[in-house]
């Protein structure tokens, strides 16, 4: 199959750490994806987080700031972390 046009997966986002006030530039390789399975009382949901390299505090990366193509690439690094997978953070 030929690829006519590949989506742009270069993504960065500026963030100021709430704990140590460091100014950071988050790249797609810094983002961790986690799927939280639910049950009949609590629906399942996904989280996207990154960690400050200075104070090691985790912070949320809004899903709306991640283009769909970037979300797909991040999820590819965590193949066991889907609706029927193991869960937990993956950094591959």
Secondary structure, 3 states (H helix, E strand, C coil): CCCCCCCCCCCEEEEECCCCCCEEEEEHHHCEEEEECCCCCCCCEEEEEEECCCCCCEEECCHHHCCHHHHHHHHHCCCCCCCCCCCCCCCC
